Amino acid sequence: MYNLHHTPTQPSPSSPLKRKQPAASDENLCIIFDALKSVNWTLGDFFYYLFRLEDQNGQPIHHSQQHGSYIHQLLNGTSGSGIGYILDTWMQNTDGVAGPGADGGELLYNTAEHYRQIRSARPALTSFVAQVVMNKLVREAEDVIHPSSSLHTSHGSQLCWADLSSMTIALVTDIIKKHQPLTWKYVTTICERPPRKWNGVTALRKYRPLVTGVAMNVISQMNFVCNSWANILGLMKGLFDFAFGVPHDVFTYNCHVANTVSYQAVCCCLEGLSFQEAKLVMEKGKTVNDARIGRINTMNVGIAATFIELEGISPNAFDFSVKMQSLEGSQRHQLMVTRLLRYIDQAHLDKVMSLHWLLILANYVPALTHIKKDILTGFRTTAAKLRLPVKASLIHPLATSRRNKTVTTELKDALFDFLEQIGQTEGDYQQRVTLFSGDGLTYKKIIQLKKYLQFHEDDLQSLRTLEPTLAVWHTLWTDVSRIFESHWGETLSTDPSCLAHSAAKIGRAAPSNLKKVDFYPYSELAYLVLEICVLDCWRLHFNQVDLFEYFENLAIAKKLPTMAELELAAQSLHHAYSSAHGIYHAIHDVKKTSDWSQTVPLGTEWHYAGDKNLSDAGATGNRMTETKEFKGDLVLARSIAFMRDALLSREAAYAAADGDVGWLYETLKVMMFTFAGSSHSKYVTYLLETITTLELEAMPELRDVILRSLLVNMSGNAGAFCALDFMQEYFNRMLQAIVQRKGLDYGADYIQSVIACNLHCLGQIKHNFREGFGLQARSSRHKAPHTCTEVRILLNVYHQHQLHSRCIGCRLRDNDNGDTIDGFRRGAEHLRKTKLAAWVKDTTSTQGMDIRADDVDDQAAIPTLGYMCVIDGELVIDPNIEDFQLEEDGIDFGQDELSFDSVE
């Protein structure tokens, strides 16, 4: 027998003779074949007896040491060529096919017939692999659907919204990779395609579906088919569809193909989650150490409320006895206009407005991008007042009520219903202050209701423990409407300081109602015009024609101004162009030497050129109507007044999005005066009440808490704060669509037990789902601002009209003396003459109250629901943000799509 243990590198130590050369491989094979023939074995018999493990009785076979050694060396790869090479030669050898000229036919990769029964090599090998892998994949699936793998949900009380966050998709992916590694590899390999190359460059495929997301989705569907409880992803997708209001037939189809759980399962889950939310809210409402705030609003005939947790607040701030002592010592009856003026921190406003001048310049001029970091640091340090921590607010929508808030008795019932939901009931309530926030009408009605109930002995029944607060989104909306009412002008105005003139130049439509404009699109228009006015003033400051080209050249020459130089320039420009100081200098003799005239350049007479669409009043060609008596520039004065008002509005919007409630409060103090000088008199009383409460009737701790309660952060992202009434408006839109489509009222069990308490999480699951799959929401960012056509058009218009230069005697109407330009001063005079005294008398009287007919909300129109946020220091306004496009997406919970165009 040929000794395989002797090799050329291992000579026998006992033989000094020259070693004999081994026979050729074919000769060795002949020796082995002869040996097989001598025992009447085929090659198959040899392999069978070489590798068999059991005898004919099923008992283990014990091999000799030599036999075991040969098998061991072969199977562990230490005896020459490995098993892999041998199997590959078997697959490549044409003798292994099923028959002459065949490739194995249906026997290849056969899973129906056991591979042991297949005699041909190639079909047997492929079927072996197919069946072994199939069994492995099945075992992996059985492993992953076991409850211990964490894919199970119960739809009941054990599930909470935290289990359905954006991390859920990553968790499911990790579970699949851990328990189904082979399945994961096979599916991802099938999905992946080799990258394409063109001229040596690998093409980047941006628009193909994400392989990991597809693989995770497919495998999860297979697991869901294996076990209906392994459905955490199917449940999350079902809630996602529910949040977007997909039709019921789509739900049925998705459930049928294991894409989601059934519609009934989703409703059952929401009932359990709603019950948990209601229980949690009641527990937290009864906890003295937790500070809370409620928020109510109306939708057709019904009221919704949201319970919000305020973290990091001292319980002493809600001490009811301290609040009552503050009321007893109130100096409300001594309130004077001079005192209200002293409440305004003018130094802080000047500081912030100067920073906005700098920020606008940095946002539009690419060469100054590097100073944005210093500007934002200024906003959040020296200019900060009371900044909220950047974290997601704890939001708990309450069960809805079918009551009507415009009816006082029904509002009272709704308030007590909401108080009961947070664990405050008659005979079982905490002696502490509870904050309730609402829009202007709700705020007013609660104050009236407290007066009606003031003689009730019980503190809860009299609502003495209730502290109403004014929500700010409707307030800012009203201020934008005031700006348009004050500064729009005539539709075909030739006055370049009017908003109508600028809007016409860039093709923007006029608002249908100047007293109540659509907030987001017209805020964006007002702030755009403001920013271009600011850029035009910067252009004049540097005495340039093209501001962008000027800074581009400075950057190339490395001669850009320093941050300190720009700060001084911004302060000077703010003082000249966005303050009362600038308004009155422009109204009077503009040629008179002063610090203002040193900043604002003297203009020359300018002629209209090519403005054929203007009215006849502008056809004379001269912007100026000069008289000997008048030496001011009313066009410039109106532009300054607009810039001051719009800059304050932008400042308030920026503060709200950035989360500085102290800064926001400073703007509200100023708005109270400007409202008094306009037709929006209701908000004068609302803000008077708010300011008086905070300044005269609240201890510092409570004042701080009330301010902190003005904003929430639904996402937890920096620059993504919003007002309470905006948040509620979003929830209201979702509820309103469901109620109208289902034909239910707000007190229906389905609305209260399935929908209402889950509104916030249904909104969040859209974001969580996108984030989990690595999808990005539609960007709200625009191209580089200085390249926009609108920017160039308006800069050119203001330059040609010399809008921000001093033009002596400039006024477009002979009888115009500028008395109506300064709305702030006009408001202060109205307050001083009659309005403040009348308000003090009305709010300090306790008998003979003026009980009039129930009011109608003057903000009843449904506005465009856009969004404001701060991104990289820039205030981004999107009037049609994707998450809030309910008009386009439609909301359908079991029926057809619903357009908000049909909602009254």
HELIX and SHEET records of a PDB file:
HELIX    1   1 SER A   25  SER A   38  1                                  14    
HELIX    2   2 LEU A   43  PHE A   51  1                                   9    
HELIX    3   3 GLN A   65  LEU A   75  1                                  11    
HELIX    4   4 ILE A   83  GLN A   92  1                                  10    
HELIX    5   5 THR A   94  GLY A   96  5                                   3    
HELIX    6   6 GLY A  105  LEU A  107  5                                   3    
HELIX    7   7 TYR A  115  GLN A  117  5                                   3    
HELIX    8   8 ALA A  121  VAL A  144  1                                  24    
HELIX    9   9 PRO A  147  SER A  149  5                                   3    
HELIX   10  10 TRP A  161  LEU A  164  5                                   4    
HELIX   11  11 MET A  167  HIS A  179  1                                  13    
HELIX   12  12 PRO A  181  CYS A  191  1                                  11    
HELIX   13  13 VAL A  211  CYS A  226  1                                  16    
HELIX   14  14 ILE A  232  PHE A  244  1                                  13    
HELIX   15  15 HIS A  248  HIS A  256  1                                   9    
HELIX   16  16 TYR A  263  LYS A  286  1                                  24    
HELIX   17  17 PRO A  315  PHE A  318  5                                   4    
HELIX   18  18 PHE A  320  GLU A  328  1                                   9    
HELIX   19  19 ARG A  332  GLN A  334  5                                   3    
HELIX   20  20 VAL A  337  TYR A  343  1                                   7    
HELIX   21  21 GLN A  346  TYR A  364  1                                  19    
HELIX   22  22 PRO A  366  ILE A  371  5                                   6    
HELIX   23  23 LYS A  372  ARG A  380  1                                   9    
HELIX   24  24 THR A  408  GLN A  421  1                                  14    
HELIX   25  25 GLY A  440  TYR A  452  1                                  13    
HELIX   26  26 TRP A  473  HIS A  487  1                                  15    
HELIX   27  27 LEU A  499  LYS A  505  1                                   7    
HELIX   28  28 PHE A  519  HIS A  541  1                                  23    
HELIX   29  29 LEU A  547  ALA A  557  1                                  11    
HELIX   30  30 MET A  563  TYR A  577  1                                  15    
HELIX   31  31 ALA A  580  ILE A  587  1                                   8    
HELIX   32  32 ASP A  595  THR A  599  1                                   5    
HELIX   33  33 ASP A  616  GLY A  618  5                                   3    
HELIX   34  34 LEU A  634  ASP A  658  1                                  25    
HELIX   35  35 VAL A  661  ALA A  676  1                                  16    
HELIX   36  36 LYS A  682  LEU A  696  1                                  15    
HELIX   37  37 PRO A  700  ARG A  708  1                                   9    
HELIX   38  38 LEU A  724  LYS A  742  1                                  19    
HELIX   39  39 ASP A  749  TYR A  750  1                                   2    
HELIX   40  40 ILE A  751  ILE A  755  3                                   5    
HELIX   41  41 ALA A  756  ASN A  758  5                                   3    
HELIX   42  42 LEU A  759  GLY A  772  1                                  14    
HELIX   43  43 PRO A  785  THR A  787  5                                   3    
HELIX   44  44 THR A  789  HIS A  801  1                                  13    
HELIX   45  45 GLY A  823  HIS A  830  1                                   8    
HELIX   46  46 LEU A  831  LYS A  835  3                                   5    
HELIX   47  47 LEU A  836  THR A  844  1                                   9    
HELIX   48  48 GLU A  882  PHE A  884  5                                   3    
HELIX   49  49 LEU A  886  ASP A  889  1                                   4    
HELIX   50  50 PHE A  900  SER A  902  5                                   3    
SHEET    1   A 2 LYS A 197  TRP A 198  0                                        
SHEET    2   A 2 VAL A 201  THR A 202 -1                                        
SHEET    1   B 5 LEU A 394  PRO A 397  0                                        
SHEET    2   B 5 ILE A 303  LEU A 310 -1                                        
SHEET    3   B 5 ALA A 291  THR A 298 -1                                        
SHEET    4   B 5 THR A 434  GLY A 438  1                                        
SHEET    5   B 5 LEU A 466  LEU A 470  1                                        
SHEET    1   C 2 LEU A 711  ASN A 713  0                                        
SHEET    2   C 2 PHE A 721  ALA A 723 -1                                        
SHEET    1   D 2 TYR A 867  ILE A 871  0                                        
SHEET    2   D 2 GLU A 874  ASP A 878 -1                                        
END                                                                             
